[in-house]
Amino acid sequence: MLMRTGYQLDNATLGLVLGLMGLGIAVSELPWGLLTDRWGDRPVLLTGLGSTALALLAMAIWAAPNARHIPGLGLLGAGLLLVGLLGGSVNGASGRAVMTWFDASERGLAMSIRQTAVPLGGGIGALALPFVALHFGFAALYGLLAVLCALGAVMSWAWVHEPPIAAITPRTTANFTEAALASKASPLHDARVWRIVLGIGILCAPQFAVLSFGAIFLHDFGHAGLATITATMVFTQVGAMVMRVWSGRWTDRRCNRPAYLRACSALSVGLFAGLAVLVIAAGTHAADSLALRITLVVLLGVSGVCVSAWHGVAFTELATLAGAARAGTALGMANTSVFLVCFVTPFSIPHLLALQGWPMVWLAASACALVAMPLLVPRAEATAVDQKVARTRLSRST
């Protein structure tokens, strides 16, 4: 809202310029992933974070509105697109760092903790950035973001290094087997990797549906107040973070990542179908009873947590299948899929609403989870190798 007012944009134009940043991330994910596998995690993180800081600093100087001047739409859009293109470097590089530093018995937890960074950062930004923009202006906001990116680059320089012996080096027979299997082909030519990449992207659609239109659904159909809507969305984000960390540790110990992904997908199918049935049962009118409103709030919150809890486990499964040496490419492919779905989902939901209302939206979400379920399960022999590696590590630590 502050950006719309500060730059004097209408809703359509605001959506366009914000979408350009997501588009920049989607376009750049795969190239950054390829560079990560070629250069290593540290150079890519330093290059990406440093250049993003410079781009934000340039926006603070030339693209921030003030009382005397409002920058043109082209300058704002180009700046946000550039920030997206450069900022996309972090995802694949940080994921590859997890793969090279942690063993198979630890990667699920480490990757899941990494996956909490986006909702955590989004929550902190939602609290802090509007205050900065309102009281100090957009130049200060862009400057603060530039400082944070520069701080991230300094931390990467200090803490992120290639491990003494790369994870793909056959230190053990189990590691050698894993590396031999993963190094047969590039992820770009591996049908197993593409299948999981598609599954990750498709299963993100219900998640983005909740995050982008869940509040509107609760307001328009559930007649929920601002406090209830805020509490529901906070519960969804915090619950997803907690479940990601728990599921990473749990699947590391049980060596059952494919089974967990199937369970999350199946439960999401049932929850979103149940939400659609509940909306249909309420009739064409919005929820008019307290019990129905409470049920809608609870079901939407639980659905949002369930369909967001699997990220760390799925990205670990994908990176393990590709191998540590090519994890950057595989994670770049997955993030490209995720951000494309992030762009398409909010665009599609209004059309589904116009077609058949909220039941169609939640049935489509259920169908996405159903389609994603078989895609997220890797080939049996790859799963067996990873489980053998994890059990070997666990047996040595006990």
N, C-alpha and C positions, 0 to 999 in steps of 0.2 A: 504494500500500500504506500509506503514512504517513497519507494522508487517511482511508482506511478505518479505521485504528486510532484516529487522533485524534478522529474524529467518531463512532466506534463504529457503522459502517455494514456491512451485508452487501454481497455482490458486486452483487446486483441494484440495490440502492439507490445504490451508488456509481456504477454505470453510468448510472443515471437522472440524478443530479445533474451528472455530467460531461457527459452528453448535452444538458442544458439550456443550457450555455454554447454548444455548437455550434449548437443550435437558435436561440439568440438571434442569433448571427452570421448564420445563414441567413435569418432573418426580416428582419433590418435591412439587409442588403446593398443591396437595390434602393432602398429609401427614401434611404439615404445616397448612393447613386449619383445619384439624381435631384437631391438637394440639392447635390451636388458640381458638377453641370452648371449649376445655377442660381447658387450662391454662389461657386464657384471652389475650387481645391484647398486653399489656405491656411486659409480660415475653417473648412472642414470638418475638416481635420487638427487645428487648434487646439481646436475644440469637442469633437471625438471623443476625442482624447488627454487633454485636460484633464478632461473629465467621467469618463472611465475611471479616471484617477488618483484622483478624488474617490470613485468607487464602491469602488475597492480600499482606499482609506483607511478608508472606512466599514466595510468587511468586517474590516479589521484591528482596529477598535475594538469592533464588536458581533458579528461572526460568527466569531471565532477561538476555538477550544477551548483551555482551560487546565485546570489541576488542580482548580479550583473549579467550573467551569461548562463544559458542552458545549452549544453552540447547537442549536436545533431544526432539523429537516430543512427546514422551510419557509423559515427565514431563510437557510440555506446555499444552497438551490436558487434563491431569489429573487435573492440576491447574484450567483451565477454567471450566471444568466439576464441580469441587468442588465449585467454586465461584457461578456457576449457582444453584447448589443444595442448598447452604446456602442462597443465595440472594433471592430465591423464597419465603422466609418467609415474605417479606414485603407486598406482594400484598393482601393476604387474611386478614392479621392482620390489615392493615390500612383500608381496606373496612369494617371490622367488627367494628372498632372504630367509623367510620362514622355512622353505623347503631345504635350503642348504645348511641351515644351522641346527635344525631339530630332526631327531630320529622319527621313524614311523610311529613309534609308541607315544610321541609327544606332539606330532604335527597337528592333529585334530584340535587340541586345546589351543595351541599357539595360533593357528589360522583362525579359530573362532574368536579369540581375543582380538586379533587384527580386524576381523569383520565387525566388531563393535565400534570401531573408530568412526565410521560414517554416521550412525545415529547419534553417537555421543557428541561428535563435533557439530552435527546439525542442531541438536538440542541446545548446546552452549551458544551457538551462533544465533539461534532464534531468541535467546534471552538477552544476549549482549549487543548484537549488531544494530537492532532497531534503536536502542538507547543511544548508541554512538552516533548514528545517522541523524537522529532527532535533535540531539544537543550539540553536536560538534560538526555535523555536515558530512557529505559523502567523501570529501577529500580525506577526512580523518578516518572514515570507514575503510576506504581502499588502502590508506597508509597502514592501518592496523593489520589488515590482512597481509600486506606485504611484509610487515615485521614478523608476523607469525610464520609465513613461508620461509623467510630468511632464518628464523630460529630453527625451523624444521631442518633446513639445510645444514646448519651448524651441528645439530644433534646427529644427523646422518654422518657428517664428517667425523664426529668424535666416536660414534658407537657402531656404525655399520661398516663391517669389513668382511672380506671373504674369509670363510673358516680356514683354519690351518690346513685341513685336508678336506677338499670339497666332498659334499655328500655323495657325489656320484663315484668317488674313488672306491674301489672294492676293498674296503677295510675288513669286511667280513664276507663270508659266502653269501649271506642273505642280501647284503647290499649289492654284491656283484650280480646276483640274479635279477634284482630289481632294475639295476642300471642296464643290464643287457636287454631286458624286455623293453624298457622305455626308450632305448636308443635306436630301435630298429627303423623308425621313421620320424620325420618331422610331425609335430602336432597338426600342421596344416594339411597333411596327407593321411591322417589317421582317422578313420571313420568312427572309432570308439570315442575319440576326443570330441569330434563334431557332435556326436549324439548327446554327450553330457552337456556340451555348450548350449545346444538347443534346449535341452531339458531345463537348464538353469534359467535361460532367458524366459521360457514359457511359464515356469513356476513363479517368476517374478511379477507376472502380470496381475495375479490376484493381490499380491502384496502392494503394488503400486495403486491398485484400485482402492484399497482400504486407506492408504496414506493420502491419496489425492482427493477422493470423494467420500471417504468415511464420515467426515465432519458434516458434509452437505447432506448425506443420507440421514444422519441422526437429527439434523435440524429440520429438514423438509418433511421427512416421513415419520421420524420418531418424536418430533416436537420436543427434542431435548434442549435444555438451556446451555448457556455458554460454559458454565462450570462442569456440567456433566460431559459435554463434548470434549473439553480440555482434559478432564480426568481420564476419559476413555482413550484418547490419543496418547497421553503420557503413559498410561498402563501398557498400551500396545508397544511403544518404543522401548520402555524399560523392560517389559516382559520379554521382548525379543532379544535384548542384549543379555539378560540373565540366562535365557534358554540356549543361546548360541554358545556361551561359555560352558554351561553345564553339559550340553550335548557333545561338545568337542572332547571334554574330559571323559565322558561316559563311553563314547565310541572308541576312544583310544584304549580304554581298559578292556572293552568287550570285543574289539576288532570287528565291529558290525556296522560299518558306515553304510553299505548298500541297504541293509535291512532298515536302518533308521530313516534313510531317504524315502524308501517305499512307505514306511509308516507315516511320515509327515505328509507325503503326497496324498495317501489314502484318507487320512484324517481331514486334510484340507478339502478334499472332494466332498466328504460328508458334511462338514461344517458349513461350507458355502451353499451346498444344496439345501441344508436345513434352514439357512437364512432366507433363501429364495422361497421355500415353502412357507415359512413364517410370514413373509411379506404377502404372499398370495392369500394365505388364510386371513390376513387382516382386511382383505378386500381392496377395493379401489381407493378407499379413503385412508388417510394417514392414521397411524396408531393413536387410538383415543382412550386407552386404558392404561393405568399405571403398571399393571403386571406385564402387559405387552411391551411397553417402553423399556422396562427393566430387562426383559428377555432380549430385546433387540440390542441393547447396550452390551450386555454380557456376551451374547453370541458374536457380535461384531468384534469385541475386544479379544475374545479367545481365538477367533478365526485369524485376526491380524497377527497374534503372537505365533500361532501354529505355522502360518504360511511365511513367517520371517525367521523361524528358529533354525533352519537347515543350512544357512549360507556357508558357515565355516566348514561344516562337514562336506558339503558338495564341492567347495573349492579345494579342500584337501584331497578328496577323491580324484578330482580332475588333475591337480598338480602331480599327485603320485603316479597316476596313469601316464602322464607325459614324461615324467622323470625330472629330477631337480635341474638338470642342465638345460631343459627346454620349458621349464615351468613358466617363465616370463611370457613366452609366446602363447601357451595354453591359457594362462590367466588373462592375457590381453584379448584373446578370442572370446572368453566368457564375459569379460566386462563390456566388450563391444555389444554382445548380445543383450546384456542387462540394460545398457543405456539406450539402445534402440527401442527396447520394450518400454523403458521409462518414458520415452518420447511418444510412442504409439498409444499406450494405454490411456492417458488422460485425454488424448485426442478422440479416441474411439467411444469412451463412455457416454458422452452426450448423445451420440447417435443411437446407442443401445437404449438409452433412456427415452429418446423420442420414439423408438420403435415399439417397445413393450414395457417400459418403465423399469423399476428397480428389480423385479424378478428376473428380467433378462440379464441385467448386469451381474447379479450374483450367480445365476446359472452359467453364464459365460466364464466367471471366475472358477466355478467348480469344474467346468469342462477343461479349462487350461491345466488345472492340477491333475486331472485324469490323463490328459495327453502327455504331461511331463513325467508321469510315474514310470513307464517303461524306458524312457530315455535316460533317466538318471542312474540306472543300474549298469555298471560296466561289465565287460566280458568276464566270464567266470575265472579264467586263468589269471587275469590281472588282479582281481580281487584276492585270489589265493596267494599270490606272491606278496601283496601288501600285508595280508594277515600273517603270513609266515615271518616277514620281517618284524612286525609288531610283537609277535609272540616271542621271537628270539630276543628282542630288546627287553621285554618284560621279564623273561626268565633269567636274564643276566643281571637285572637290577634287584632280584629277590634273593 
